[in-house]
Amino acid sequence: MMRTAVLLTGERHAAEDLVQATYAQVFSKWRRVRRADHPAAYTRTVLTRLFLAQQRRRRVDEVSWEGSADLAGSAQDPTLRLSLLEALATLPPADRTVLVLRYFHDVPVAEVARQLCLSEGACRTRASRALARLRLHFPDLAE
């Protein structure tokens, strides 16, 4: 959950707050979560919806990349990770969420669409346009 939150928020401190809020909400609904087929997927859905709700309520856009290179367990080049986080930060929150769920978590389009209350076509369109924007502004990440 922490890696997903870091990718969505772009900074570790905001990610920690998001994960804590997610776990608090999941804990309050634990009887329902416990009966779910996939509690981790349920929790990830709560995390993404909380992130999108926070973005809609956001007052001032503060960006701090301090410590954002820590993607816990990723063995890639640190400069590439920072470039990826920087690139993701340029996208609107909904597009960023679609990309993180689709390509980082390898969630099927139908599931992403269901989690974000979108049609499958809208989900595919968002992913395609977001990837095109990333390739346009960050050609070194194209591969």
Secondary structure as the mmCIF struct_conf table of DSSP 4:
data_model
#
loop_
_struct_conf.conf_type_id
_struct_conf.id
_struct_conf.beg_label_comp_id
_struct_conf.beg_label_asym_id
_struct_conf.beg_label_seq_id
_struct_conf.end_label_comp_id
_struct_conf.end_label_asym_id
_struct_conf.end_label_seq_id
HELX_RH_AL_P HELX_RH_AL_P1 MET A 2 THR A 9
BEND BEND1 GLY A 10 GLU A 11
HELX_RH_AL_P HELX_RH_AL_P2 ARG A 12 SER A 28
TURN_TY1_P TURN_TY1_P1 LYS A 29 LYS A 29
HELX_RH_AL_P HELX_RH_AL_P3 TRP A 30 ARG A 35
BEND BEND2 ALA A 36 ASP A 37
HELX_RH_AL_P HELX_RH_AL_P4 PRO A 39 ARG A 57
BEND BEND3 VAL A 60 VAL A 60
TURN_TY1_P TURN_TY1_P2 GLU A 66 ALA A 69
BEND BEND4 ALA A 72 GLY A 73
BEND BEND5 GLN A 76 GLN A 76
HELX_RH_AL_P HELX_RH_AL_P5 PRO A 78 ALA A 89
TURN_TY1_P TURN_TY1_P3 THR A 90 THR A 90
BEND BEND6 LEU A 91 LEU A 91
HELX_RH_AL_P HELX_RH_AL_P6 PRO A 93 LEU A 99
HELX_RH_PI_P HELX_RH_PI_P1 VAL A 100 PHE A 104
BEND BEND7 HIS A 105 HIS A 105
HELX_RH_AL_P HELX_RH_AL_P7 VAL A 109 LEU A 116
TURN_TY1_P TURN_TY1_P4 CYS A 117 CYS A 117
HELX_RH_AL_P HELX_RH_AL_P8 GLU A 120 HIS A 137
HELX_RH_3T_P HELX_RH_3T_P1 PRO A 139 LEU A 141
#
